[in-house]
Amino acid sequence: MISRLRAFGAFWYDFIVGDDWRVAVVVAAALAVTFGVSKTSVPAWWILPLAVAFVLPLSLWRARRKD
């Protein structure tokens, strides 16, 4: 049973974090900020696209630099 739980956890870790933990951290932070802003009267739709626009070029640059 423990090995199945460990495999389940390893799958989700690999699925969410994947190759770059920094992207996962930025997405988690953007989701948290979006949640916080959604509780106010300010529209929150723009936070996630802004985070993606910020982190995607950096991730691609790091991946390209490894080659």
N, C-alpha and C positions, 0 to 999 in steps of 0.2 A: 504494500500500500504506500509506503514511504517513497519508493522509487517512482511510482506513478505520480505522486504529488510533486516530486522533484522534477520529473520530466514535464509536467504541466507548467510548473513555474519557469522552467528553462525555456519552454516554447514561448510563453508570454513575454519573458524578458527579451528574447531574441526578436520577437515580433514587434515589440514597442521600441526598444532601444536600437536594434539592428546594428548597423555598422558604425554609427556616429552617435555617441551618447549626448553630444552637445545639442544636436537637433532635438532629441527627446526632451532635454531640459528646457529649451526655448519653447517648445510646443506646450509642455506642461505649465510653464510660467504664463504663457499667453492665454491658456485656458483658465488659469486662476485669475488673471487680471480681467479677462472677459466676464467671468462670473461676478467678480467684485464690481465692475462697472455696470453690469446689467441690473444690479440692485439699486442703482441711482437713476436719475432721469436722463442721463447721457446715453445716446445710442452706442451699443457695444459691437456692432457688426464689423467695424473697421479694424479691430485689434488683431484678429487672426490673419487676415490678408497682409497686414503690415508686418507681422512676425514672419510670415512665410517669405515675403519680399526681402526681409532682412537676412534670414538664415539660409535660404536656398543658394544665393550666390556664394556665400562663405563656404557652405558645404561642398559645392561644386568646385570651388577654387582649391580647397584642401584635397579633394579626391583627385583632381587633375595634377596637383603638385606631387602626389605620391608616385606617379608614373615615371 
